[in-house]
C-alpha cells in the first residue's frame, strides 16, 4: 500500500503547514480586512499602493512596495489563499484514504462469496482457533496498561465491559451479539504513542487482528485535528485503512448509521463460514 503511506506523509506535511500558516495569520490579524489598490507613475513606472477596508471607499496612501503594511497585507492574502488550497487538499486526501480499497487478489477475495474466491491466492487458514483463549490473552494484555481516565467509563455492555460513550456500547454489543471476538480499548504503541484503539477484533475470515476506531465528535474542530493525527499516525505505523484499520463516524448532529458497521463486518470480519474449537457452538 505504498500510495497510502505516501499520501499519509503528504497529509502530515500539509497539517504542519496549515498550523504554521494559521499561527502567522493570527499574528497579522490587524490586516484581516485590508485590501490593496495600486497605481503606476506614468513617468517613472514606479508602483504605489493604497490600503482600504472591505466595503469602504476610503483609501490610505502607503507608498511603494517596500512599505511594511503593503508587505503584510500581501502576505496575509497569500496565506489565506494557501490555507484555502491546503484545507481542500487535506479533505481530498483524507477522503481518498478512507475510500481507497486495495485491488490485490487476496483483498478482492475478501469481498467475494466463497464460491467465487480464487482460493489458490489465499494463504492456508488453520482449521480451529480457541476464540475464548484469544480474548482472554488480549484482556490480560490490556490489564498490563494503566486505565486511561477510568472516571469516563460509564456505559456497561452485555458482556460487562464499561465504555465511554453510548455509541461505543452499541457497537460492542453488536460485536458480541454477532459472535465477533473483540476487546475494547486494548492499548497499542504506535510510533512511540499510546493508542487506545476502540475495538481490537479477530477477523473470522483470515484470523488476523483488525482495528476499528469510532469517531463520535467530528463537529468539534479540535477533535477533527486529533482524528487526522490518529489517522496519519496509524498509517505511518504500518496500518492500512480498509484492510486492517476501519473507521466509523457520527454526523455533526451525533447520529450514527449502523449499516456502515454492518457492511464493514460482513466484508471483513464475518464470512459465510466460521472457525471454532470443538467446545464452541458451530453456526
Secondary structure by P-SEA (a helix, b strand, c coil): caaaaaaaaaaaaaaaaaaaaaaaaaaacccccbbbbbbbccccccccbbbbcccccbbbbbcccccaaaaaaaaaaaaaaaaaaaaaaaaaaaaaaaacccccaaaaaaacccccccccccccccccccaaaaaaaaaaaaaccccccccccccccccccccccaaaaaaaaaaaaaccccccccccccccccccccbbbbcccccbbbbbbbbcccccaaaaaaaaaaaaaaaaacccccccbbbbbbcccccccaaaaaaaaaacccccbbbbccccccc
